[in-house]
Amino acid sequence: MSVIPGGLAAAAVLGGAGALAGLGLPYRLRVPVVGVLTAGVGAGGVTAGVAALGASHWTAAFPGLLPLAGTHVAVDALGGLFAAVAGAVVVAVAVYGIGYAAGHGEHGLGSRSAQAVLPLFALTLVLVPIAASVSTFLLLWELMALTSLLLVFAEHRERGSVRQGGVWYAVMTHLGLVLLLTAFALFAAQAHGETFAALRAGAQGISPTVRGLVFVLAGLAFTSKAGAVPLHAWLPRAHPEAPSPVSALMSAAMINLGVYGLVRVGLDLLGGGPAWWWLGLMAVGGISAVYGILQAAMASDLKRLLAYSTSENMGLVFIGVGACGLFSSYGDRPLAALALAAALLHVVNHAAFKALLFCAAGSVLRATGLRDLDRLGGLRHRMPYTAGLFALAALGAVALPPGNGFVSEWLLLQSLIHGLQVPGVAVAVVLPLSVALIALSAGIAAAAFVKALGVGFFARPRSEPAAAAKESPALMLAGMGLLAVACAALALVPGLLGDGLDRAVAATGLPGSGALAGGGVQVRLADISASLSPLWVVAALTGALLVATALPRLYGRRRRRRNARLWDCGGGAPTPRMAYTATSFAEPLQRVFDDVLAPEQDVNVTPVRESAYLVERVRFERRVPDRIEHRLYQPVLGALAGTGRAARRLAGGSVHLYLGYGFAGLVVLLLVLTVGW
């Protein structure tokens, strides 16, 4: 019991010390000291989270910290899981960040402001899951948003696009805060209390209409934070522009808290709800999964590709959470527990491989200054460790063994396939469609990451910076190595989570699934008579690979080999311009989904000066914009801009005019008060 408050207290103290060190220490000491203290924040979160997963529970109230409401915290298995995941990501990224910031000098992540904010951001990631009242949760949620926003702006002096991405993030995250504030205010007013215990106790006495409104408002806020379509517009703008360690923290830890909030409010505090809640969530998840990975497959910016991949994986998680609520609404609680266990396990797996992918992308950016896959290539020879680590994480992202994403997606598919036994027309339609969308997203994900790995790390360098790239420093490799160990452990021995995942599921009021209980290497699903041993799957694949590579070698030794020059059609040796680029690799897939993606193309023909009939240069450009952003957000932004221009006419600069506005407003206010009285 004392482990949890001790871990949280250590995290809080180290976070505050890290902020002070970031402001006060000289540059040479600032980066390593802040990095160590930030890693300590993460270690405190891991300690408290693991203790909560081990059946410990802790609650506390601090009446004097916040006026009127006070501060309430509680650590159960569900909050402990998310705190442990966030803490583990913080530890690895903090180690990586020491080496990363050391190469940026006093700018970017190495600046005083960024170094002061980084440990505070890490602290909020650990503390949000332990909030146990509306005021405490909203305070920590807003602190998390503000600190992450400041870190997104860390490199604004180096690239103008950072400001645009930061503004999008600021607007979207605070619109989400307004929705969340409205939902909690309505919930607390109806439940006659603002602590989570009071909300939980009073939820069943609230009318179905109000419960549905609370769920919709909170769902919009939390899915926006998780980057789900169509509220994802900030994610592919902010994540690529943030410093790479910050991108890793945001994509592998912060967005998970959107999932946490939805599970906490929808399944725990509200106690579940009717089927339409969860059918809507599954629809959002399915659209996010397919649309996100389609945009990732089209992207040539490496970090933008990874950002869209985050939307895809959060879509898969929301399919699992939605299936859990759907099964629970029909009374099949064991199957609901399995679907939630699959979703939570995928949160853990995604945190591991996505943090590693962003760190590897940061290593490439640090070595070359490039994010454009069309200008990379040949990095396998110049950055072999980074290439190998990226490949390991990419296996997890495409959910193929021995990748760690394989087990969680297998569990999710098992819950959906066996859910067909649940009666109901909606279930019979939605579940097969969900299975098809998951399979489609997995196939497109394979194409996206084959493109990222093959074009970015193989072939020949397509630019001078790529040809001159050097491997990352030891601390950056060490941070990535920690994440790689986590990916391998989750892929081979998922039972390491043991009973902790069951306790996290049980914290929502569902029975444990027992899928990973016992800590073994085998995943057993007793209720549906299915099992899987990832270790044996990897062993079988390794054996098949060895046989496939050994037989040609043995057969080739019996025949005489003759070396000859490859026929080049008389064109000379291949050049880097002849290799596939990311754009050309994605072009066949773009043709298949042409109606969905609606690409834009432009041809500029420049004639020679002497004659308009002779062509000097032809430039062809093809873009795949985000159609949802273009059709949903651009009209709204245009209307707001028009309203702003119209409102300027009211500001004529005349004091008499402003006094007239004030007098008119006062008269209207008095009339309203008189009528109301």
N, C-alpha and C positions, 0 to 999 in steps of 0.2 A: 504493500500500500504506500509506503514512503518513497518508493522508486519513482512513481509518477510525479508527485510535486517536486521532488528533487531534480528530475530531468527538466521539467518545465522552468523551474527557478533558475537552473544553470543556463538554459537557453535564453531566458530573459536578461540575465546579467551579462552574458557574453554578447548578446545583441546590442545592448546599450554600450558596453565597452567598445565593441567594434565601431559603432557610430562615432564615439568620441575619438577613437584612434584614427578614423578616416579623416576627421577634421583637423586633428592636432599634430600628427606625426609628419616628419619629412617624407619625401617620396620613397626613398630607399627602404625605409622601415614600414611605411604605410601599407604597401601592397601585401607583403608577407604576413604582417600582424593582423590586418583585417581579414585576410584569407583564412588564417588559423582560427580566429575568433568566429568567423562565419561558419567554418566547419564544426566548431564547437556548438553553435546554435543547432545545426543539423543533428549532431550526435545527441544533444539533449532531447530533440524531437523523436529520434529513433528509440532512445531509452524509454521515454514515456509511452510511446506508441506500442512498443513490443511488450511492455509490462501490461498495458491494457488488453492486448491480444492474448496475453497469458492469464486472463480471467480476473485481473485486478480492476478495480473501479474506484474513482475518486471524484468527489464534488467539493466545491468551496464557494463561498460568497464573500465579497469584499465591499461592504456598503459604502465606504468612503471614497472609492476610486471614481465613480461616476455620480454626478448629482441626481437626486430623485430616485433613479432606478437601481443604482449600485452595479456591481460587476458580478456575474455568475458564470462559473466555469464547471465543466463536468467532462470526464474522460471515460468513455465506454469503448467497447471493441470496435464499433464502427468509426468513431472519431479517431481512435488509436491507429486503425489501419491507414487512414489518410495522413495522419501526423507522421507515422513511421515512413511512409512512402516519400512524403515531402522532405523529411529529415535526411533520408538516405540520398536523395537527389542533391540536396544542398551540400552534403559532405563531399560527394564526388565532384560536383561543379565548383565548389570552393577551392579544392586542390587544383583543378584544371585552370581556374580563373587566376591563380597566382602567376602561373606561367604566361597566360594570355595577356593579363594587364601589364606585365613587365615589359612587353614589347610595344606598348602604346605610349609610354612616357606619361607626361602630365595631362594627356588628353584622353577623351573617351572614358573607358572603364577605369583608367588609372587616375582620374582627376579626384580632387578632394570631395566634391559633391557626390560623385558616383560611389566612391569608397565609403562615404558616410551612410549612404542610403542602402547599400547592398545588404549589410547584416540586418537592418530593420525589415527589409523586404523578406529575407529568409525567416525572420522571427514571425512575421505575420502569416507566412505559409504554414508554420507549425501551430500557431495559436488559433487560427480560424476554426479548425475542426473541434476545438475544445470549448467554444463559446456555448453557454447554456441559457442565454436570454436574448431577447430581440435586440436590446440596446447594445449588449456586448458584441453580438454577432455583427451588427451593422457597423459599429465602430471599427472592429478589426477588418471587416470587409472593405471599408473605405480606405483604411490605412494601407491595405494590400494594393488597392487600385492606385493610390497616389504614389506610393514608393515605386511600383512597377512603371508607372507613367514617367517618373523622373529618370528612371534607368533607360527607358526607351529613347529618351531625348539625349542620352549621354554623348552620342557621336553626331549631334546636330551640326556642329561646325565643320565636319568633314564631308557631309552629304546633305544636300538640300531636301532630298526625299524623306529624310528622317522626320522633318517637321510635319509633313503631310501625313505620314503614318501615325505619328504621335497624336495629331489632332483627331484623326479617325478613332483611335483607341480611346482618347479622352471622352469624346462625345458618346460613343457606344457604351462604354463602361458606366458612365453616369446616367444615361438613359436606363440602363439595367438597374442602377441603384434606385432610381425613382420608382420603377416597377416593384422592386423588392421592398422598398419602404412602404408603398401602398399596400402590398399584400400582407406584410407583417402588421401594419397598423389595423387593417380590417380584421385580421385573425385575432390579434390581441384584444381588440375591443369586444369581439363576440365571445371570446373565451374568458374575459374578465381577469386577465393576467398576462404578463409579458415574459415570464420564465418559460423555458421549454417544458418543464413539468406541468405548469398551468395550461399551456397550449395543448399538451397531450391529453390532459384530463378533461378539458372542455371541448375538444374537437367534435365528439360525437353529438353534442347538444346543439351544434350549429346547423342551420338549414342547408340542404343540399346545394341550393343556388349559391350561397355565400362560400361554401366549401369549394365548389367548382371554380368560382371567381378567384379565390385565393390560390388554388392550384395553377390556374392559367397564368396569373400575374407572376407568381414565383417561377413557374416553368419558363416563361419568356426570359426572365432575368437570368436564371441559371443556365439555360441553353445558350444565351448570348455570351456568358462568360466562358462556356466550354467551346465556343466557336462553331456551333451547329448552324446549318443552313436553315433559313435565310439570314440569320443574325450573325453571320461569320465575317462580314465585310472588313472588320478591323484586323482580323487575324493574319491574312496574307499581306497586310500592309505593315503592321507593327512588328511581328515576329522577325521578318527578314531585316528590318532596319535596326533592331536592338543589337547591342553587343552579343556575340555568340553565347557566352555564359548566361546572359540574361534570357536570351531566346530559349536556352535549354531549361532554365528554371520556369519560365512562363509556360512552355509547351509540355513539360513533363511533370510539373507540380501544380502551378496555379490553376490551369484549366480543369484539373481533377476536382477542384473544390466546387466547380459548377455541378459536377456529378454528385458530389457529397451533399450539396445543398438540396438537390432534387430528391435524392434518396431520403435525406433527413426529414424534409417537409412532407413529401408525398406519401412515403411509406411509414414513417415513424410518427411524426406529429399529427398528421391528418389521419393516419391509420388506414391508408389505402382509399380507394374510391371506385366509382363505376367504371365500366369497360371503356367508355369514350375517352376518359383521361388518357388511358394507356395506349389506345389505338392511335390517338393523335401523337403521342410521344414516339411510338414505333414508326409512324409516317415521317416524322422529322428525322429520326435516326436513319431510316432507309434512304431518304433523299440526301442527307448529309454524307452518308457512306459513298454513294455512287457519284454524286456531283463533286464531292471533295476530291476523290481519287482521279476523276476525269480531268479536273483542273490541274492536279499534280502531274498527271501524265503529259499534259500539254506544256507545262512550265519548263523554261530553260534556265531560270534562276534557281540555283540549288536550294537556297534557304526558303524561297517561296514554294518550291516543290514540297519541302518538309512541312511547311505550315499548312498547306492544303491536305497533306497526309494526316495531320492532326485532326482536321475536321472529319476525315473519313473514319478514323479510329474512334473518335467520340460518337460518331453516328452508330458504330457497332455497339458501343457501350449503351447508348440510349435504346437500341433495339432490345438488348438484354434487360434493362430496367423496365421498359415498357412491357415486355413479355412477362416479367415477374408480376407486375401489377395486374395484367390481364388474367393470368392464371389464378392469382389470388382472388380476383373479383368473381371468378367462376368456382371457387372453393377448392382448387387443386394446389394446396399449400406446399407439398413436397416439390412439385415441379416448379412452382414459383421460387422456392429457395434455390433450386439448381440454376435457374436463369439469372438470379441475382448474384450467385456465386461466380458464374461465368463472367458477368459484367464487371464485378469487383476484381476478379483475377486479371481481366484484360486491362483494367486501370493500372494495376501493378506492372504488368508486362509492358504496356505502352510507355509508362514512365521510364523503364529501364532502356528500351531500345531507342526511344525518341530523344532522350537526353544524350545518348551516345551518338546518334546521327547528327544532332545539332553541334555537339562538340567536335566531331570529325569535320563537319562543314566549316566550323570556325577555324580549325587547323588549316584547311585548304585556303580559306580567306586570308589568314595571317601570313601564309607562305607565298601566296600569289597576288593577293589584293583583288581577286576575282570571285564572283559568284555565278557568272555566266558559263553554263556547261558548254556552250558552243565554242568557247575560247580556252577550255581546259583540255585535259587529255595527257596521257603519259605519266600520271602521278603514281602509278603502281611501282615504278622503278625509283622514283625520287622520294616518295613518302610511303614506304612499304608497310609500316606499322599502322599508319592512319588508314591506308587502303584496306588492310585486313580487318581492322576494327569496324570500318564502315560496312564492309561486306557482312560481318557477323550481325550487326544491327539491322541491315537490310533484310536478312533472312527472317528476323523477327517481324519486320514490318509487312512482309508478304505472307506471313502465317504458314510457312513451309518448314517441316522438320529439317535440321535441328534448331530452328528459330523458336524463341520463347513465345511468340504470338500464336503458335500452332495449338498449344494445349487449350488456351482460353477460347479460341474460336471453335475448336472441336467441342468443347463443353457447351458453347452457345448453340451450335448446330444441333447437338443432341437434345437440348431442352426444347428447341423449336420443332424438331421432327417428331419427338414423342408427345408434343403438345397437341398434335392432331387428334388425340383421343378425347380432348376436352370438347364438350358439345357446344354448338353455336355456329351460326353462319359466318359471323365475323371472324372467328378463329379459323374456320376452314378456308377462308379467302386470304387472310392476312399472313398466316404462318408460312404457307408455301411461297408466297410472294417475298417474304422476308428471307427465306432460305435462298431464293434465286438472287436477291439483291446482294446478299453476303458473298455468294459464289462469284457474282459478276464483279464486285469490288475487289475480291481477292485476285481475280485474273488481271484486272487493270492495274492493281498494285504491283503485280509481278512485272508487267511491262514498264511501269514507271520507275521501279528501282533497278531493273536491268539497264534501262536508259541511263539513270544516274550513275551507276557503277561502271557500266561499259564505256560510256562517252566521257565521263569525268576522270576515270582512273586508268583506263586501258587506252589502246590505240596510241597515236603519237601526239606530242604537244602541239596545240594549235595557236600558241602565242608564246612570246618570249618570257613573260612571267611564269607560265606553266613549265617551260623548259628549264628555268632557273630555280624552281621550287626546292626547298630543303625540308627535311623532317622536323616535326615539332619538338620543342624542348622536353626534357624528362618529366617535369611536373605536369605538363599537359597530357603526356602519354600516361602518366600515373593515374590522373583523374579518369581518363577514358578507360584505362585498364580496370579500375574499380567497377565501372558500369558494365564492362564486358564480362567480368566475373559474375555480376548479378544476372546478366542475360543468360549466360551458360547455366548457372544454377537453376534459374526458373525454367529453362528449357529441358534440362535433364532430370532434375529432381524437384518437380513442382510441389511435392509433399513437404518441402521445407516450411511452407506456410502452415502446415500441420492443422491443428484445430483452430488457429487464429481466424482463418477465413470463415469457418462455421460460426464462430462467436460474433463476427461482424455481421453476418446474415441474421443471426438470432437477435441482435440488438434492434432490428426493425420489427420484431414480433413474429418472425417466421421460424419454422423449425430448421435446424442445420441440415445442409445438403449431404455432408459426410463425404464429398467427392475427394478431398485431399486429406482427410483425417488420418492420423497415424504416422505421418512424416515419412512414408515410404516413397518408392519410385513409381508406383502404379497408381493410376487414377481409377477409382472404382465408383460406379453409379449403381448402387444396390437397388434403388427403386425401379430402374428401367433395365437392369441386367446388362450393363455395358461397362467395359473397362479398356484402359489404354496404358501402355508402359512406354513413355517417351524415350527412356534409356535404351530399350530394346529396339525401338524404331530407328534410333540413331545408329545403333550397332549394326542393324541389318543394312541400312543405307551405306554405312562405311564399308562393310564387307562387299556389297555389290559394286561400290566404286572401285575398290581395290581389284576385284576380279576384272572389271571392265577396263582398267588401265594396265593390268598385268598381262592379260591374254594377247593384246596386240604386240606388246613388247616381246613376249616369248615367240609369237608367230613371226615377227619381223627378224629375229635373230637367225631363223632358218633360211631366210632369203637374202640374197645380196642386194644391198641398197646402193643406189647411185645418186649422187647429188647433182642437180641440174638447176639452171637458172629458170625462174618462173617466167612464163610467157607474159609479156606486158603489152601485147598488141602494137608494139612499136612506139608506145607512148613514153617510154622511160620508166624509171623507178617511181612507185607510188609516193605521192606527197601528202602532207597532212590535210590539204584541201580536198583530197579524194575520199577521206574517211567520213563515216556517218557523223552528223552532228545531232544534238538533242532535238532540234527542230525537224530534221529529216526523219529521224527515228520515229517520232510521234505522228508523222503525217498520215500513214495508213490508218492508225487508230482515229485520227481526226476525221478522216473521210467517213468512217463507220458511224460516228456520232456527230455528223455535220449539222443535223437539224437541231441538236441540243446545244452544241457549242457555238454555232453561228459565227464562224471566223470572219474577220475582215481582212481584205487584201487591197493593196495599192501598187500601181505600176507607174513609175516616173521615167519617161523617155527624154533624154537630153540630146538634142541634135547638135551636129557640128556647127560652128559659127558660119561657115561659108555656104551651107545648104541645109534647108530644113528636111531634105529627103535622105540625108545621111545621118546615121545614129552614132553618137560618140559614147553614150553610156545609157544602160538600162538598169534601173533599180527596182527590184521587186520586194515588197514587204508584206508579210502576212502575220496578223495578230489574232490571238484568241482571248478576247476580253472576258471578264466575268459577267455573264449575261444577267445574272440576278442583280448584281450591283448596278449594272447599266440600266435595267428596266425598272427596278424597284427604288433604288436610292437616288439616281440622278434626277428623276422628275421631282422628288421631294426636295432635293437640294436646290433645284431650279426654282421651285415655288417659294422656298424660303428666301432665296436671293432676290426674287422679284418683290416679295413683301418688304424686305429690307430697303430696297431702292425706293419703293413707294413711301415707306415711313420716313425717309430722309426729307421728303418734301414738307413734312410737318415741322422740321427743325429749321425755321427760317432765320434764326439768329436774333429775333426781336424779343426783348424782355417783356414787352406788352403782350405778345402772343403767348409766351410761356405763362404769364400771370393769368391770361384768359383760360389756358388749359387747366391750370390749377383750380380756378374758380368753378369751371364747368365740372371738373371731377368732384369737387366738394359738394356741389349742388346735387349731383347724381347720387353720391354716397348718402346725403341727408334724406333724399327721397326714398332710397332703398331701406334705410333704417326706419323711416316713418311708416312705410307700408308694412314692413315686417313686424314692427311693434304693434 
